[in-house]
């Protein structure tokens, strides 16, 4: 599985220091992209850094969005990442500020899953939407991502966001909003068709600390870079059930054929029945009032079957286990 990593570094300044750096950035770039009380300097984006200035009345804040793919020549050499970051940050701020002046306030992990076609993308999104409420998360929406072509959740208290969406729809929609030409839109559509983009975002230091006990920012970046796949999958498995997706009758048939334990078989069939009724895997698990619901889910995983089933209204009869794409 290939993951693109983005780090967010933050620094709060008093008004005088902030305005001095802000004016320097404006003079150098000649233009800063404005969005409310935030201004983005993209002049170093090709070097892997976007600098965002938040000129709020209450807090003057600078955020660095770091694209490790652009920052490193060889992404496998994670040990060089802090060195490269220190060099870029010092250069940008004329050696007045350095890496250690910032805190690691966020991290985004992104992977693209090629499921073959636009129809498959929408089919996966529909079946996951059918899974409904997820423990510890609430449905949310994001600018530029169509709610009908996505499955997005925000953690209730863990500062973690999860996004799964139709990349083609998001890219083409962005280009249309910016009046791009037909040729550019057609090219973008061709390159992104059939792609499910999955994102896991750690949005606050609270979430960062859940995955590393290291205190210094250099150590945090190195450790999180090395364990990025574990971080991504730890969130992904909380939300996306393991196994192939089928219609409910076919799923029940597989359970009857594969599970020899009569008691476990009845519990699994009951869960298959409850999910469409409760419109949520989590609520169905609660309604079962079963002490060993984790064992029930383990049995589904053993036979490579998702308990969330494809709606009768949908033409698709079978979808491969999403986790199988991570091995390709």
C-alpha positions in Angstrom: 0.0 0.0 0.0 1.4 3.4 -1.0 0.6 6.2 1.4 1.2 9.9 0.8 2.1 11.7 4.0 1.3 15.3 4.9 2.4 16.9 8.2 1.0 20.1 9.7 3.3 22.1 11.9 2.0 25.1 13.8 3.5 28.1 15.7 1.6 30.9 17.6 3.2 34.3 17.5 2.5 37.7 19.1 1.1 40.4 16.8 4.4 42.2 16.0 6.4 39.1 15.1 3.5 37.7 13.1 3.0 40.9 11.0 6.8 41.1 10.3 6.8 37.5 8.9 3.5 38.1 7.1 4.8 41.2 5.3 8.0 39.5 4.3 6.0 36.6 2.8 3.7 39.0 0.9 6.6 40.9 -0.5 8.4 37.8 -1.6 5.5 36.0 -3.1 3.7 39.0 -4.5 0.3 37.4 -3.8 -1.2 35.3 -1.0 -4.4 33.3 -1.5 -7.1 34.7 0.9 -9.7 32.5 2.6 -11.4 34.4 5.5 -8.8 35.3 8.0 -6.3 32.9 6.5 -3.7 33.6 3.8 -1.8 30.9 2.0 1.7 31.3 0.5 2.1 28.6 -2.2 5.3 30.0 -3.6 7.2 27.0 -2.1 4.7 24.4 -2.9 7.0 22.7 -5.4 9.5 22.3 -2.6 6.9 20.6 -0.5 5.8 23.4 1.8 2.7 25.6 1.9 2.6 28.3 4.6 -0.7 29.4 5.9 -1.0 32.6 8.0 -4.0 33.0 10.3 -4.5 36.6 11.1 -7.2 36.2 13.7 -8.1 38.9 16.2 -7.5 36.4 19.0 -4.6 34.3 17.8 -1.8 34.9 15.3 -0.8 31.5 13.9 1.4 30.1 11.2 0.8 26.6 9.8 3.1 24.7 7.5 1.6 22.0 5.3 4.4 19.6 4.5 4.1 17.2 1.5 6.8 14.6 2.1 6.5 13.3 -1.4 7.8 16.6 -2.8 10.2 17.3 0.1 12.2 14.0 -0.2 13.9 12.7 -3.3 13.8 9.2 -1.8 10.7 8.7 0.4 12.2 5.5 1.8 14.9 7.5 3.5 12.7 8.8 6.3 15.7 9.7 8.4 16.5 12.7 6.1 13.0 14.2 6.6 13.7 16.3 9.7 17.0 17.5 8.1 15.3 18.5 4.9 12.5 20.2 6.9 14.9 22.1 9.0 16.7 23.4 5.9 13.6 24.5 4.1 12.0 26.2 7.2 15.2 28.0 8.0 15.5 29.2 4.4 11.9 30.4 4.2 12.0 32.3 7.5 15.5 33.8 6.8 16.9 31.7 9.7 14.7 33.5 12.3 12.7 30.4 13.0 13.5 26.7 12.9 11.8 23.3 13.0 12.0 23.2 16.8 10.0 26.4 17.0 6.9 24.5 15.8 4.7 21.8 17.2 3.4 18.9 15.2 -0.3 19.6 15.1 -1.6 17.3 12.4 -0.9 14.5 9.9 -2.8 13.3 6.9 -2.3 9.8 5.2 -3.7 9.4 1.7 -4.0 6.3 -0.5 -5.8 5.8 -3.8 -7.6 2.5 -4.4 -8.2 1.6 -8.0 -11.4 -0.4 -8.0 -11.7 -0.4 -11.8 -14.6 1.7 -12.8 -16.8 4.7 -11.8 -19.7 2.2 -11.1 -17.6 0.3 -8.7 -16.5 3.5 -6.9 -20.2 4.4 -6.4 -21.1 0.8 -5.4 -18.5 0.7 -2.6 -19.6 4.1 -1.3 -23.3 3.0 -1.3 -22.6 -0.1 0.6 -20.4 1.7 3.2 -23.0 4.4 3.6 -25.4 1.5 4.3 -23.2 0.6 7.2 -24.3 3.9 8.8 -23.2 5.1 12.3 -19.7 4.2 13.4 -18.7 4.1 17.1 -16.8 7.3 18.1 -17.5 9.1 14.8 -20.2 11.2 13.3 -21.0 11.9 9.6 -19.6 15.1 8.2 -19.0 16.9 4.9 -16.1 18.8 3.3 -16.0 21.6 0.7 -15.3 20.2 -2.7 -16.5 16.6 -1.9 -20.0 15.7 -2.9 -21.9 14.0 -0.1 -23.5 11.5 -2.6 -20.0 10.5 -3.8 -18.3 10.1 -0.4 -18.4 8.5 3.0 -16.8 11.0 5.5 -16.7 10.9 9.3 -15.2 13.0 12.0 -14.2 11.7 15.4 -16.4 12.8 18.3 -13.5 13.3 20.7 -10.4 11.7 19.2 -9.5 14.5 16.7 -9.4 12.0 13.8 -11.2 12.4 10.4 -11.9 9.7 7.9 -12.7 10.4 4.2 -13.5 8.0 1.4 -14.6 9.6 -1.8 -14.8 9.4 -5.6 -11.6 11.1 -6.7 -12.8 11.7 -10.2 -15.9 13.6 -9.0 -13.8 15.7 -6.6 -11.1 16.6 -9.2 -13.5 17.3 -12.0 -15.8 19.3 -9.8 -12.8 21.4 -8.7 -11.8 22.0 -12.3 -15.3 23.0 -13.3 -15.5 25.5 -10.4 -12.3 27.1 -11.6 -13.5 27.3 -15.3 -10.9 24.8 -16.6 -10.9 23.9 -20.3 -12.6 20.9 -21.7 -9.2 19.2 -22.6 -7.9 19.5 -19.1 -11.1 18.2 -17.6 -11.2 15.2 -19.9 -7.6 14.4 -19.1 -8.2 14.6 -15.4 -11.3 12.5 -15.6 -9.3 9.8 -17.5 -6.6 9.7 -14.9 -8.9 9.5 -11.9 -11.8 7.4 -13.1 -12.3 4.3 -10.9 -10.3 5.6 -8.0 -11.5 5.6 -4.4 -9.4 8.0 -2.4 -9.1 7.2 1.3 -7.7 9.7 3.8 -7.0 9.5 7.5 -6.4 12.8 9.2 -5.0 13.4 12.7 -6.2 17.0 13.2 -4.8 18.0 16.6 -1.8 17.2 18.9 -4.2 15.1 20.9 -4.4 12.6 18.0 -0.6 12.8 17.5 0.0 11.8 21.1 -2.2 8.8 20.7 0.3 7.3 18.3 3.6 8.5 19.7 5.0 9.1 23.2 8.0 11.1 21.8 8.1 14.7 23.0 10.3 16.4 20.5 9.0 17.2 17.0 11.9 15.6 15.2 11.3 12.3 16.9 7.6 12.5 16.4 7.9 13.0 12.6 10.4 10.1 12.3 8.3 7.7 14.4 5.0 8.5 12.7 6.6 8.3 9.3 7.9 4.8 10.1 4.5 3.6 11.4 2.2 5.4 9.0 0.7 2.2 7.6 -0.2 1.1 11.2 -1.8 4.4 11.9 -3.8 4.4 8.7 -5.0 0.8 9.1 -5.8 1.3 12.8 -8.4 3.9 11.8 -9.5 2.2 8.6 -10.5 -1.1 10.4 -12.6 0.9 12.8 -14.8 2.1 10.0 -14.6 -0.3 7.0 -15.7 -3.9 7.7 -13.4 -6.7 6.5 -14.6 -9.1 3.8 -16.4 -9.3 0.5 -19.7 -7.6 0.1 -22.8 -9.6 -1.1 -26.6 -9.3 -1.1 -28.1 -10.3 2.2 -29.5 -13.7 1.0 -26.2 -14.7 -0.6 -24.3 -13.6 2.6 -26.6 -15.7 4.7 -26.1 -18.7 2.3 -22.3 -18.3 2.8 -22.7 -18.2 6.6 -24.8 -21.4 6.5 -22.3 -23.2 4.3 -19.0 -22.0 6.0 -19.9 -21.8 9.7 -20.3 -25.1 11.5 -20.9 -23.8 15.0 -24.7 -23.5 15.2 -24.8 -20.9 18.0 -22.3 -18.7 16.1 -24.1 -19.2 12.8 -27.4 -17.9 14.4 -25.6 -14.8 15.8 -24.1 -14.1 12.4 -27.4 -14.4 10.6 -29.1 -12.2 13.2 -26.4 -9.5 12.6 -27.0 -9.7 8.8 -30.7 -9.1 9.4 -30.3 -6.3 12.0 -28.0 -4.1 10.0 -30.6 -3.1 7.3 -33.2 -2.7 10.0 -31.0 -0.4 12.2 -29.3 1.2 9.2 -26.0 0.9 11.1 -23.5 -1.9 11.8 -22.8 -0.3 15.2 -26.4 0.0 16.2 -27.1 -3.5 15.0 -24.2 -4.8 17.2 -25.7 -3.0 20.2 -29.2 -4.4 19.4 -27.8 -7.9 19.5 -27.0 -7.5 23.2 -24.2 -10.0 22.7 -21.2 -10.1 24.9 -19.0 -11.7 22.3 -19.8 -9.4 19.4 -16.1 -9.1 18.6 -15.9 -12.8 18.2 -18.9 -12.7 15.8 -17.0 -10.1 13.7 -13.9 -12.3 13.8 -15.9 -15.1 12.3 -17.1 -12.9 9.5 -13.5 -12.0 8.8 -12.4 -15.6 8.9 -14.7 -16.4 6.0 -13.9 -13.2 4.2 -17.5 -11.9 4.4 -18.6 -8.4 5.4 -21.7 -8.3 7.6 -22.7 -5.1 5.8 -24.6 -6.2 2.7 -25.5 -4.7 -0.7 -29.0 -3.2 -1.0 -31.6 -5.1 -3.0 -32.1 -1.9 -5.0 -28.5 -1.9 -6.3 -27.6 -3.8 -9.5 -24.2 -4.9 -8.1 -24.2 -8.4 -6.6 -20.7 -8.7 -5.3 -17.8 -6.4 -4.4 -14.3 -7.6 -3.5 -12.9 -7.0 0.0 -11.5 -3.5 0.0 -8.5 -4.7 2.0 -7.5 -6.9 -0.9 -6.6 -3.8 -2.9 -3.9 -2.9 -0.4 -2.0 -6.0 -1.3 -1.9 -5.2 -5.0 
